[in-house]
Amino acid sequence: MAPHRKRAKTLAEVEKWAYDLEHKIRSELNFAIDGGVVKVDSLRLQEELGVVGGREPRWAIARKFAPDIAETRLLDIQVNVGRTGAINPFAVLEPVEIGGVIVKLATLHNEDLIVAKDLRVGDWVQVKRAGEVIPQIIAPIPEKRTGAEKPWRMPKKCPVCGTPLTREEDEAAIYCPNIICPGRQLEGLVHFTSRGAMDIRGLSYARIEQLVQEGLVKDPGDLYSLTHEQLLELEGYADKGTDALITAIQASKSQPLNRLLNALGIRHVGAIAAQLLAQHFGTLDALMAASADDILNVRGIGATIANGVVAYFSDPGGQKLIDKLRRAGLDFKEPRAVAAGGALSGKTIVITGTLPTLSRTKATSMIEAAGGRVTGSVSKSTDFLVAGEEAGSKLEKAKSLGVAIIDEAELLRRINRPATSST
Ligand SMILES: [Zn+2]
């Protein structure tokens, strides 16, 4: 306790210390505490206050924490599979009441945390429950160990599909890399249909669960082949609601590419990255054909996201799902607000070398604002290459493919904007 000892001059300071001890310091300790002790500091006053019955000093009082913490046994550590394939360990507890609620499960976040806290199956543990947050294990109580407790190891294979699990560098999370892992189904479907993704109204969590349980839907592609008759056979579906649901599912086919990219649950690709990628590449096919380097050219996209995207589209499971969605007639396109009237509308452009006045970023944003698309490598589908000083292999490749090569001045002329020294 010594590092957290404080001298308080007023009662308010005592209250502040007690509050901090309970709400801040406690969670940082690697041992369990249930309160603190407040003592009168002056030896003279200690003498004067005295001791009751020879053992209870009047100059010291225990401050016990509010009872939102309980002790119980950690019966088991199990894992589930999240929608991106992340393997999440959780604690199975001997049921215990905390603040009027029976707690049976607690989150454990990841393997590192379990190792750091030295949690062993069979341990007595302190469990904390605060508000609506999933209960957490604060720490084990090593004094209560009998020797029968067992250290826990993350499984090597996915508990649902058996695929060997992977761990990315610099990341605490462990993943099942199988994109079509059944463990990812339910959460994946819930995410796919959610408001921020494909926004299919009328598909509640319970309904998705029902569709999965009935074997009608295994992946998002299956949603699009659901029929009126199939749904009517299920419990809880009436004629009218069924029509509305089928209509909502079919309508989602024309959602813009950015929503689809978010909906797919590609690792590390959230709503913002999905938007950047969709705006840059314009179509799903262009994104699927892109290399990690091409994707890194998109402003705001780093290596983690780029690798996640490439891994997803090069995975047979990912490709299978995309094929299914394509056959279902999904749009796969990002509407371009500026494209229709833009001077470079529909053009695919590559920039290489150092331009005389424009930075690479500035040139890219000007091309995009004019409706053009900037990619990282020259191919037959490149409309023209903008070459500056010290242009290298891209220039050679453009020459060999017969791709038009222009300089910055010509680019600016085509964008219809004169070069100025301020840009
Ligand atoms: Zn799996």
Residues whose N, C-alpha, C, O or C-beta is under 5 A from the ligand:
A	BS01	ZN	C158 V160 C161 G162 T163 C176 N178 C181 G183
